[in-house]
Amino acid sequence: MNTATLWCVVPAAGRGMRVGGDRPKQYLTLAGRPLIEHTLDRLARHPHIAGLMVVLSAGDALWSGISMLHGKPVCTAVGGAERCDSVLAGLDALPDAVATDEFVLVHDAARPCVRLDDITRLIDRASAADGGLLGAPLRDTLKRANADGRSALTEPRDHRWRAFTPQMFRRAALSAALRQAAHDRVTVSDEAMAMELAGHAPLLVEAAEDNIKVTTAADFALAEFLLARTA
């Protein structure tokens, strides 16, 4: 694999208002900077990431206009209504130099704490397995709730994982899988789901569980602690 052309698509077109505030969560302040800037800074520091493609909502007035981070280009594209639409738009907007059979990464804008060594492990292992994603085996007891919010039964946790990002697949294969899912009117929750539906079996690469997705107000405090610890 030619790591010099390993680009990362960062979907950031979501509204993400559940956390509160007057703006999408990727623009809320975390440790003195917008959340998304921490994520982009972390990604740009990785030696095998050549550039970032940030996918924004149409008319996004909050984007800072960053065009370079750590000597690497930061480009933008306009996304769609769903995450899968935005990822596909980002893949389509990648530079022509990124060949169709090259691997690309996709990473959540709201995951600023991903560890660089986990990204390295993903690149090393997924490139040999034709694609994969970071994640962690489920360790908690898993319950199924009924309509009243009561525990109805205990689910087996064997072979169950929590899915993280980055996720890594070949540009053309991922684009085709996302287009097929859209054609079939299936809303996929992540890139691995699209690849699974297309008949692939992405490799699960275990990563640190502090690669959290910032979703609630409490997550901001935890992410600030984690960023300070790994600065």
Sequence and secondary structure as in RCSB ss.txt:
>XXXX:A:sequence
MNTATLWCVVPAAGRGMRVGGDRPKQYLTLAGRPLIEHTLDRLARHPHIAGLMVVLSAGDALWSGISMLHGKPVC
TAVGGAERCDSVLAGLDALPDAVATDEFVLVHDAARPCVRLDDITRLIDRASAADGGLLGAPLRDTLKRANADGR
SALTEPRDHRWRAFTPQMFRRAALSAALRQAAHDRVTVSDEAMAMELAGHAPLLVEAAEDNIKVTTAADFALAEF
LLARTA
>XXXX:A:secstr
  GGG EEEEEE     TT SSS GGGSEETTEEHHHHHHHHHHTSTT  EEEEEE TT S      EETTEEEE
EEE  SSHHHHHHHHHHHS TTS TTSEEEE  TT TT  HHHHHHHHHHHHHTT EEEEEE  S EEEE TTS 
EEEEE  TT EEEEEEEEEEHHHHHHHHHHHHHTT   SSHHHHHHHTT   EEEE  TT     SHHHHHHHHH
HHHHH 
